[in-house]
Amino acid sequence: MRHSWLNGFWLMAAALLSAACVPDARGAADPAQIAPAQSEDPAVVPAVIEEAPPTRTIGEVLENGVLITISLQSQQMHVFRDGALWRSSPVSTGKRGKETPAGVFAILQKKKFHRSNLYSNAPMPFMQRLTWDGIAIHAGRLPGYPASHGCIRLPDEFARELFKITGATSTAVIVVDEPLANDAEALALARRTEALVPIDPALLQRERSALAQKGGKPANRLPAARTIAAPQGTVNPPSSAPMPALNGQTIQLAATLSPDLATGQWEALTTRRPELRGMQMAVIPAVVNGTQYYRLRASGPDAHATCLTLKRTGIDCFPVS
């Protein structure tokens, strides 16, 4: 009897132990309490970050980067690299009716061999795009006065060398109407300019993470993606959602690295081309060669005809469907 009672006791104890929470190999008492792993889906990487997006001022680029000043009145460019004068050059900017806009710009795109979509397929060697509606720095003819359709022309050799030192996150371009008589006046202009450079925050975040890794420190993990509030009329689905249905013919106007840039591009385009306001706009996420992009598209009954008109005015566009 005693042996029978002891056997029953140990059987009961074994049953109780088997029902208890036993830490698994990762040390968690309950698998449900284990925090989910950070998503490695590349589609969520460019989403808006919980912390304030990184920015860069003119002063920061002047100190560590390439700062370009262009005077429309003087028809002169001054280039500073890491705070010191690199080189200067005459330029030819936009003629009357096609004036080069003043402002602060970043380098949006670089192509050694580019041809104009608008002006008879004209060559634009060493093209560095400042706006998506056709303003760029490139090699070209310099007659000694403003003669372009809005671009900033440079001597061929100067354009080639400048192309080598600029970058999407390391360069700022200041275009002013005021005259700049010499390098000292150009430097003074840069030092008193407090503007932010319109560099894509996603590129700056990527650069900051890469620098942290080079320094032996782990790059900050991006938080989980959160929903981004989109302007009225914008379709901004999660990357896992089906793409929104667009009515009529569809055209693509740009491909950016963040939804905010895409919607900002839409606002700029509709201001310049009011006919776009009657079209349906969508921001379509897509991963291309491992990089997340956000495609700015618009649709309407005559979208293809509108696209042709836009291309004649220097705005990049192509039909999708």
C-alpha positions as CSV (number, residue, x, y, z in Angstrom):
1,M,0.0,0.0,0.0
2,R,2.8,2.4,0.9
3,H,4.5,1.8,-2.5
4,S,1.1,2.4,-4.2
5,W,0.6,5.7,-2.3
6,L,4.2,6.9,-3.2
7,N,3.7,6.0,-6.9
8,G,0.5,8.0,-7.0
9,F,2.2,11.0,-5.3
10,W,5.1,11.1,-7.9
11,L,2.6,10.7,-10.7
12,M,0.7,13.7,-9.5
13,A,3.8,15.8,-9.0
14,A,5.0,15.0,-12.5
15,A,1.6,16.1,-13.9
16,L,1.8,19.4,-12.0
17,L,5.3,20.1,-13.3
18,S,4.4,19.4,-16.8
19,A,1.6,21.9,-16.6
20,A,3.8,24.7,-15.2
21,C,5.4,27.5,-17.3
22,V,8.9,26.3,-18.2
23,P,11.2,28.8,-19.9
24,D,12.0,27.9,-23.5
25,A,15.4,28.0,-25.0
26,R,15.2,31.8,-25.4
27,G,14.5,32.3,-21.7
28,A,10.9,33.4,-22.0
29,A,8.3,31.8,-19.6
30,D,5.5,32.0,-22.2
31,P,5.9,32.1,-26.0
32,A,3.1,34.6,-26.1
33,Q,5.3,37.1,-24.1
34,I,8.2,37.0,-26.6
35,A,8.3,40.3,-28.4
36,P,7.9,39.9,-32.2
37,A,11.0,40.4,-34.3
38,Q,11.5,43.7,-36.1
39,S,10.1,43.4,-39.6
40,E,12.8,43.0,-42.2
41,D,10.3,43.6,-45.0
42,P,12.0,46.2,-47.2
43,A,8.6,47.7,-48.0
44,V,8.3,49.2,-44.5
45,V,11.8,50.7,-44.3
46,P,11.1,54.0,-45.9
47,A,8.0,54.7,-43.9
48,V,7.9,57.8,-41.8
49,I,10.1,57.4,-38.7
50,E,8.9,58.0,-35.2
51,E,11.8,60.3,-34.5
52,A,12.1,63.6,-36.3
53,P,13.5,63.0,-39.8
54,P,17.1,64.1,-40.3
55,T,17.7,67.4,-42.1
56,R,20.7,69.4,-43.3
57,T,21.1,73.2,-43.4
58,I,23.1,75.3,-45.8
59,G,25.6,75.9,-43.0
60,E,26.2,72.2,-42.5
61,V,26.7,71.5,-46.2
62,L,29.1,74.5,-46.4
63,E,31.1,73.0,-43.6
64,N,31.1,69.4,-44.8
65,G,30.0,69.0,-48.4
66,V,29.7,70.9,-51.7
67,L,27.9,74.3,-51.7
68,I,27.1,75.9,-55.1
69,T,26.0,79.5,-55.5
70,I,24.7,80.8,-58.8
71,S,24.0,84.5,-59.4
72,L,21.5,85.1,-62.2
73,Q,22.6,88.8,-62.5
74,S,26.3,88.1,-62.5
75,Q,25.9,84.9,-64.6
76,Q,28.5,83.3,-62.3
77,M,28.8,80.1,-60.3
78,H,31.0,79.7,-57.2
79,V,31.6,76.2,-55.7
80,F,32.8,75.6,-52.2
81,R,34.0,72.3,-50.9
82,D,34.2,71.7,-47.2
83,G,34.2,75.4,-46.5
84,A,36.9,76.4,-49.0
85,L,36.6,77.7,-52.5
86,W,36.9,74.9,-55.1
87,R,36.4,76.6,-58.4
88,S,34.3,79.4,-60.1
89,S,32.8,79.5,-63.6
90,P,30.7,81.6,-65.8
91,V,27.2,80.2,-66.6
92,S,24.3,80.8,-68.9
93,T,20.9,80.6,-67.2
94,G,17.3,80.9,-68.5
95,K,16.4,83.6,-71.0
96,R,13.4,85.9,-70.8
97,G,10.2,83.9,-70.5
98,K,12.2,80.8,-69.4
99,E,14.0,82.2,-66.4
100,T,15.9,80.0,-64.0
101,P,14.0,80.0,-60.7
102,A,15.7,81.3,-57.6
103,G,15.8,79.2,-54.4
104,V,17.6,76.5,-52.5
105,F,17.9,73.1,-54.3
106,A,19.3,69.6,-53.8
107,I,20.7,67.3,-56.5
108,L,17.7,65.0,-57.4
109,Q,19.3,63.0,-60.2
110,K,22.7,62.7,-62.0
111,K,23.2,61.4,-65.6
112,K,26.4,61.7,-67.6
113,F,24.5,61.3,-70.8
114,H,21.1,62.9,-70.9
115,R,18.9,64.3,-73.6
116,S,16.1,66.8,-73.3
117,N,12.5,65.4,-73.3
118,L,11.3,68.8,-74.5
119,Y,13.7,70.5,-76.9
120,S,14.5,68.3,-79.9
121,N,16.3,65.7,-77.9
122,A,19.0,68.2,-77.2
123,P,22.1,66.8,-75.4
124,M,22.6,67.7,-71.7
125,P,26.0,66.2,-70.8
126,F,26.8,65.8,-67.1
127,M,23.2,66.6,-66.1
128,Q,22.5,67.3,-62.5
129,R,18.7,67.7,-61.9
130,L,17.5,70.4,-59.5
131,T,13.7,70.1,-60.1
132,W,11.5,67.4,-61.6
133,D,10.0,69.9,-64.0
134,G,13.1,70.4,-66.1
135,I,15.6,72.6,-64.3
136,A,19.2,71.2,-64.2
137,I,22.9,72.0,-64.3
138,H,24.7,70.6,-67.4
139,A,27.4,71.3,-69.9
140,G,26.3,73.6,-72.8
141,R,26.9,76.7,-74.9
142,L,27.8,79.9,-73.0
143,P,27.2,82.9,-75.3
144,G,27.9,85.4,-72.4
145,Y,24.3,86.1,-71.5
146,P,21.1,84.1,-70.3
147,A,20.2,81.9,-73.2
148,S,18.9,78.6,-71.9
149,H,15.3,77.3,-71.4
150,G,15.8,77.5,-67.6
151,C,18.8,75.2,-67.1
152,I,22.2,76.4,-65.8
153,R,24.8,75.8,-68.5
154,L,28.5,75.3,-67.7
155,P,31.7,74.9,-69.8
156,D,32.2,71.2,-70.6
157,E,35.3,70.6,-68.5
158,F,33.9,72.4,-65.5
159,A,30.6,70.5,-65.7
160,R,32.6,67.2,-66.0
161,E,34.7,68.0,-62.9
162,L,31.7,69.3,-60.9
163,F,29.8,66.1,-61.7
164,K,32.5,64.1,-59.9
165,I,32.3,65.8,-56.5
166,T,28.5,66.3,-56.0
167,G,26.1,63.9,-54.2
168,A,22.5,63.6,-53.4
169,T,23.0,64.1,-49.6
170,S,26.2,66.2,-49.7
171,T,25.4,69.1,-52.1
172,A,23.3,72.2,-51.9
173,V,22.6,74.7,-54.7
174,I,21.7,78.4,-54.0
175,V,20.3,80.4,-56.9
176,V,19.9,84.1,-56.3
177,D,18.8,87.1,-58.4
178,E,21.3,89.5,-56.7
179,P,24.7,90.0,-58.2
180,L,27.7,88.3,-56.6
181,A,30.9,90.1,-57.7
182,N,33.4,87.6,-56.3
183,D,34.0,84.5,-54.2
184,A,33.9,86.5,-51.0
185,E,30.4,87.8,-51.7
186,A,29.3,84.2,-52.6
187,L,30.7,82.9,-49.4
188,A,29.0,85.6,-47.3
189,L,25.7,84.8,-49.0
190,A,26.0,81.1,-48.1
191,R,26.9,82.0,-44.5
192,R,23.9,84.1,-44.0
193,T,21.5,81.6,-45.6
194,E,19.7,79.6,-42.9
195,A,17.5,77.5,-45.2
196,L,17.1,73.7,-45.0
197,V,18.4,71.8,-48.1
198,P,15.5,69.9,-49.6
199,I,17.3,66.5,-49.4
200,D,15.1,63.4,-49.2
201,P,15.0,62.5,-45.5
202,A,15.1,58.8,-46.4
203,L,18.5,59.3,-48.0
204,L,19.8,61.1,-45.0
205,Q,18.5,58.4,-42.7
206,R,20.2,55.8,-44.8
207,E,23.4,57.8,-44.7
208,R,23.3,58.2,-41.0
209,S,22.8,54.5,-40.4
210,A,25.7,53.7,-42.7
211,L,28.0,56.1,-40.8
212,A,27.0,54.6,-37.5
213,Q,27.9,51.1,-38.8
214,K,31.3,52.3,-40.0
215,G,32.0,53.8,-36.6
216,G,31.6,50.4,-35.0
217,K,28.2,51.3,-33.5
218,P,25.1,49.4,-34.5
219,A,22.8,51.5,-36.7
220,N,19.5,52.4,-35.0
221,R,16.8,50.1,-35.9
222,L,13.8,51.7,-37.6
223,P,10.6,51.5,-35.6
224,A,7.7,49.6,-37.0
225,A,6.0,51.5,-39.8
226,R,3.0,53.6,-38.9
227,T,0.2,55.0,-41.0
228,I,1.0,58.2,-42.7
229,A,-1.7,60.8,-42.9
230,A,-2.1,61.7,-46.6
231,P,-3.5,64.9,-48.2
232,Q,-7.0,64.8,-49.5
233,G,-7.3,63.0,-52.7
234,T,-4.2,60.9,-52.1
235,V,-4.3,57.1,-52.1
236,N,-1.5,55.8,-49.8
237,P,-2.1,52.1,-49.1
238,P,0.2,49.9,-47.0
239,S,2.7,47.9,-49.0
240,S,0.7,44.7,-48.4
241,A,-2.6,46.2,-49.6
242,P,-3.8,45.8,-53.2
243,M,-3.0,48.8,-55.4
244,P,-5.8,51.3,-55.7
245,A,-7.9,51.2,-58.8
246,L,-7.4,54.2,-61.1
247,N,-10.1,55.2,-63.5
248,G,-9.4,55.9,-67.1
249,Q,-5.9,56.3,-68.6
250,T,-3.0,56.3,-66.1
251,I,0.3,58.2,-66.3
252,Q,3.4,58.2,-64.1
253,L,4.8,61.6,-63.1
254,A,7.6,60.7,-60.6
255,A,9.2,58.0,-58.5
256,T,10.3,59.2,-55.1
257,L,11.8,57.6,-51.9
258,S,9.0,58.7,-49.6
259,P,5.3,59.3,-49.7
260,D,5.7,62.8,-48.5
261,L,8.0,63.7,-51.4
262,A,5.5,62.2,-53.8
263,T,2.6,64.2,-52.4
264,G,4.8,67.3,-52.3
265,Q,5.6,66.7,-56.0
266,W,1.9,66.5,-56.7
267,E,1.2,69.8,-55.0
268,A,3.9,71.5,-57.0
269,L,2.7,70.0,-60.3
270,T,-0.9,71.0,-59.7
271,T,0.1,74.5,-58.9
272,R,2.1,74.8,-62.2
273,R,-0.4,72.8,-64.3
274,P,-4.0,73.3,-63.0
275,E,-5.4,70.8,-65.4
276,L,-4.0,68.0,-63.2
277,R,-6.4,68.9,-60.4
278,G,-9.2,67.2,-62.3
279,M,-7.3,63.9,-62.3
280,Q,-7.3,61.1,-59.8
281,M,-3.9,60.9,-58.0
282,A,-2.3,57.9,-56.3
283,V,0.9,57.1,-54.5
284,I,1.9,53.5,-55.4
285,P,4.6,51.8,-53.3
286,A,6.9,49.5,-55.2
287,V,10.2,47.7,-54.5
288,V,12.7,47.9,-57.3
289,N,16.1,46.2,-57.0
290,G,15.7,46.0,-53.3
291,T,14.9,49.7,-52.9
292,Q,11.5,51.0,-51.9
293,Y,10.0,53.7,-54.2
294,Y,6.7,55.6,-54.2
295,R,5.3,56.1,-57.7
296,L,3.3,59.2,-58.3
297,R,0.5,58.4,-60.8
298,A,-2.5,60.2,-62.1
299,S,-5.5,59.0,-64.1
300,G,-8.3,60.5,-66.1
301,P,-10.1,60.1,-69.5
302,D,-7.4,62.0,-71.4
303,A,-4.4,61.3,-69.3
304,H,-2.2,60.3,-72.2
305,A,-2.8,63.6,-74.0
306,T,-2.1,65.5,-70.8
307,C,1.2,63.5,-70.5
308,L,2.3,64.7,-74.0
309,T,1.5,68.3,-73.0
310,L,3.5,68.0,-69.8
311,K,6.5,66.6,-71.6
312,R,6.5,69.6,-74.0
313,T,6.8,71.8,-70.9
314,G,9.7,69.8,-69.5
315,I,7.8,67.7,-67.0
316,D,8.8,64.0,-66.9
317,C,5.9,61.8,-67.6
318,F,5.0,58.5,-69.4
319,P,1.9,56.5,-69.9
320,V,1.2,53.4,-67.7
321,S,-2.1,52.1,-68.9
